[in-house]
């Protein structure tokens, strides 16, 4: 029996939309078209990406500042 499970590729890895049972055999087939994302969802995804990038910049800056304040 074939059970289609959709997902996306992120950083070169396939991320399924639903958990897969351990040990199950899979076959990957690429779709010919990119699914259409509603504008409101696309806007939300872009906002999350910006927030994530900003958070990473903040963490990196704080790590650099902390490294400059280390006492020996």
C-alpha positions, -999 to +999 in steps of 0.1 A: +000+000+000+013+035-009+007+063+016+018+097+002+035+119+027+044+154+017+074+174+030+100+199+020+138+199+016+156+221+042+193+224+042+196+194+019+175+171+042+139+159+036+116+171+063+082+152+061+050+170+071+041+140+094+063+116+115+074+084+098+074+051+115+109+038+124+123+014+098+097+021+071+110+020+035+105+052+015+106+063-021+113+099-030+095+114-060+100+151-069+070+171-078+070+188-111+056+220-097+061+241-065+030+242-044+014+276-042+017+293-008-011+317+001+002+353+005-007+356+042+012+324+050+042+335+029+043+368+048+042+349+081+070+326+070+092+355+059+085+372+093+097+341+111+128+339+090+137+375+097+131+370+134+153+339+134+181+358+116+178+386+141+180+362+170+211+346+156+228+379+151+220+389+187+233+356+201+265+360+181+270+396+192+264+387+229+289+358+226+315+382+212+309+407+239+311+380+265+344+367+251+357+403+254+348+405+291+364+371+302+387+374+331+418+353+335 
